């Protein structure tokens, strides 16, 4: 899998030696990193170009009028009684933030709970932040500000002293000072976290096609990925951010076909610029079919305005192409239990 990558650009391979690795094949050597300490995508190394960024930002958006006219927003439907029971639940809070209770443990993915200078929510949270239950595990896919928010992490750290953070290699250097002493466990791709006790839950950090950056000179110094959460005979795949690529097939082959796939579908236009970072709705369908998942839940749209397409266009495309989905398409409603 990585042989061609190694021939084109000599790399070394890293992992967390304290964690178990579930290799996708005999050729797997670990997570690739170049000689400058930068992580590398498995099949399509990210090509950063300031000129491309400027070209996009300075170009006219052909969907500008359509985008301005489309005032639709995500539906919200939340039953506050769900926190009073003991049953499993999975609730979308918008964008890539999911709150779930599995086997009595509460997990939260990529929490962005407050507006900041970069992001303003277009869809409200389904309940007041004061209603958040205690968090056992926080899952951080990568360091981008629409997934890894300093104010949100500090808020959660103050309220959850025993919370464990599960993330990718290099993230501790970014968030360590924001935490209040919580354990941060970093994984390479296809590694499984240790600190889950007797929960009956297994969480594996899996590859995505993306990149990382928060400052001027930290390009790809921390890892990006997604998560496969398994419990009993069920599994949930959280994609994180990803472009299209063969890593979806690797995930299926190394682990299993997920029951529920939380698939990013937004922030994809213009595709010539976004395609190596964010998968389009059409390509997300192909990825879901490659994973051989059972249910498809679209995320990463409708909450923050990050790109050229109208906020709800990803959902329109999915409805138009629903017959291509080899599984069940779930209507995306903020706050509704998906389990």
N, C-alpha and C positions, 0 to 999 in steps of 0.2 A: 504493500500500500504506500509506503513512504520511500521506496527505492528510487523512483524517478525524481522525487523531491531532493533526495540526498545527492544524486548525481548532478543536478542543476546548481545546487547551492549547498556546500558541505554544512551539515548541522550536527548538533548533538541532541540527545534525547533525555528528558528529565521526568521525574515523578516524585511523589511523596513516598519515601521508603517505608513509612509507617502504615501505609494503606494497601489494601488488596487491589490488584489490577485484574480486570476481566478483559483479556486481550481479544480484539476482533479478528485476529488471525495470527498465524505463526510468524509473520514478518513484523509484528508490532514490537517496537522498541521503546515506546514512551512518547511523551509530548514533545514535538520538535521545537528547537530553539536555535537561533543563529549565533554566530560568533560574537555578536554585540549584545547578547542577552535578551533578544526580542523573540517572542513566541511567533510561530508561523502556522498558517492554516495548512490543513493536510493536503489539499488538492489545488487550491487556488490562492497562492500567497497574495495578501492584500497590497494593492498598488495605490499608495497615498500620493495625491497630486493636488497641490495648492491651486494650480491652474484650473483643474476640473471643478474645484469648489467655487472659485471665482466665476467660472463660466456658468455654473448653475445659478449662483446667487444673482448674477448680473443679467441673466437671460429672462425674457418675458415668459411667464407661466401661461401656457395655452389654455389652461383650465381655470384661470383666475376668475372670470365672470361666473362660471358654473359653480366654483367653490364658494364664492360670496353668496350666491343665491340659495345654496343648499343649507338650510338651517336645521336640518334633522340632527337629533342627538340620540345617544344610546338610551334604551329603556332601562328603568330601575325598578326592581321588584324584590323587596327584602322583608322577611318575616323575622322580627327580633326574637321570637320564641326559640329560634334555632340554637341560640347560645345557652338556653336553659336546659336542653336535653343532653343526651350522651351519644347520640348517633353521629356517624361520620358525615362530614359535609365538605363541599368545595365551592367557594364563593368568589366570583370575579369582582375585584374592586376597581377595575379599569386598567387600561394599558397592559402591563405585564405583572400586575400585582394580584396574587391569588391568596386567599385565606382558606386554610383547610384544617379539618380535624380528622385524624386517622388513628384508629386504635387508641383514642384518648389523648393523643399528642397533637398540638396545634402548630402548624407550619405556615410560614408567610414567605412569599416569593417577591423579590425585587420591589421592596416597598418605596413608593413615592407618594407620600401622604399630604404634602404641602406644596403650594405654589412657590416658585422661586424666580429668579431673574431670567432663567432660561425656559421655564415651563409654566403654563397656566392651564389648569384643568378646564375642559369643555364639558365634562360629565362629572356630576357630583359623586362623592363617596356615598355608599348606600346607608351608612349609619355614622353617628358622631364618633370621633376617634376615642372618646372616653369609654365607648362600649367595646372596644377591642378586648378580646379575652387575652389572658397571659400567653405569651409566645414561647414555645419550647425550642423550635428550630427556625432560624431565618436563612433562607436560601438566596444567595446573591450570584447571579449569572455572570456579571462582568461589571466594569467600572464606569460605564457611561452614565451621565447624569440623569437620564430618564429611567434608569434601573437601579442606580446606587446613589441615593440622595442623603447628603450629610445630615440635614435637619431631621429627616425621618429616622435615620439610624440612631441619632442621639436621643430622640424622643423614645424610641423603642428600647434602647439600652437602659435609660433611666427607669423605665417601668418594668423591665424584665431582667433582673440581675442574674438569673440562672440560664438565660437563653444561650443557645449554642449557634454560632454562625458557620454555615457550610458554604464554601465558595471555591474559587479556582486559585491556582498558584499565583503568588505575587499580590493578592488583594489585601493581605494583612498590612503591608506597608502603607496602603492608602487609608484604611479604615481603623487601624489599631488605636490611634489616638482619639478617635471619636467614641470608642467603646468604654464601658465602665468595668473593665476587667473580664468581660465575657470571653469564653473560649472561642477561638477562630480556627477552624480546621480547613486547610487548603488541599485541593486535590488536582492531579493532572487528569487528562482525558481517560475515561474508562477506569477510573479508580472509585472505590466505594468507601464511604465515610465510616469511621469507627464509633463515634460518640452518640450512638442511638440507643444504648442500653438494651432493655428487654422489650422494646416497643413493637417488635415484629415487623419493623419497617426497614427496608434496604434502599439507600439512596446512592445512585451512581452519577458521577459527573461525566457528561458526554460531550462530544465535539459539536461545534457549530462553525459556520463560515462567517467570520466577523473580524473584529480588531478591537484594540483598546487604546484609550487616550483620555487624560483629564487635563494635562498641562502642555507646555510647549515642547518638552523634550522627553516625554515618557511613552512614546509610541510603542505599543505592544509589549510593554514591560510587565504587564499582568495578563493572565489568561482569561479567555471568554469561553462560554459553553452553555449547556443546558443540563437538565436533570431528568433521570428516570427514577421514579418512585414506585417501589413494589411493596405490596403488603398482601399476605395470603395469596390468593390466586388472581389478584387484580394489580393493575399498573397504570401509572399516569406519566405521560411524557410532557415535560415543559421545555419548549424549544429554546427559550431565550431569544436573542437576536441571531438571525442567520440568513445568508444568501443560499441559493440552491447549490447542491453538491452531492457527492457520493457518500458523504458521512452519514446520511440518513440510512443508507443500506448497511453501513458498518454497524450502526446502533442496533438495527434489527438483528443482524447476524451475531453480534456479540452478546446481546441480552435477550430481547424478546419483542414481539409485536405488541405495542401498548394497547390497553383497552380505551383509554381516553388520551387524545393528543391535543395539547394546548398549543396551537399553531399561530405564529405571527403572520399577519397578512397586510399590515399597513406600513406607511412611510416608504412606499415603493416607487414613487414617481419623482423625478424622471428616471426611468428604468436604466438608462445608459449610465447614470451616476450611482443609483441606489442598489443595483442588482448584486454587487459583491458584499453588501451589508444586510439588506432586507429583502426577503423573498416576496415575490408578487403573489396575489391570491391564486392565480392560475398555477404557478409553480409550487405553491404550498399544497395544492391538491395533488400534484404529482409526487411531492415528498410524502404526503400522508399515505398515498397508495403504495409507495415504496416501503414505508414502515409497516404496511398492512395493519394499520390501526382499525379500531372498531368505531370510535366516535371522534368527530372533528369539531373542536371548539375554537373559533377564531379570536385572536387577541391582538394587541399592539395596534389598535386603531380606535378612532372615536373619542379618545381621551385628551391627547395632546396634538397640537398642530405642528407636525415635524417636516412636512414635505408638500409637494404640489397638488396631490389629489384631494378632492373633496373628502370631508371627514368620514362619510358613510359609503364611499365608493367601493372599498374592499368588500363590504357585505353585499352590495349590488352585484358585483362580479361573481361572488360565490353562489348567489341565488341563480344567476344566469347559467352557471356551469355545474350546478348541483348534481346533474346526472352523471358527471364524470367522477364523482366521489364514490369510492368503493367502501362505503360505510355511511354512518348517520351524521348529518350536519346538524349541529345544535344551535338554536337561535341564541345569539349573544345578548344576555340580559344581565346587567350589573346587579349583584346582590342575590341572585337566584341560586339555590343549591343545585349543583350539577350531578351530585351522586344519588 
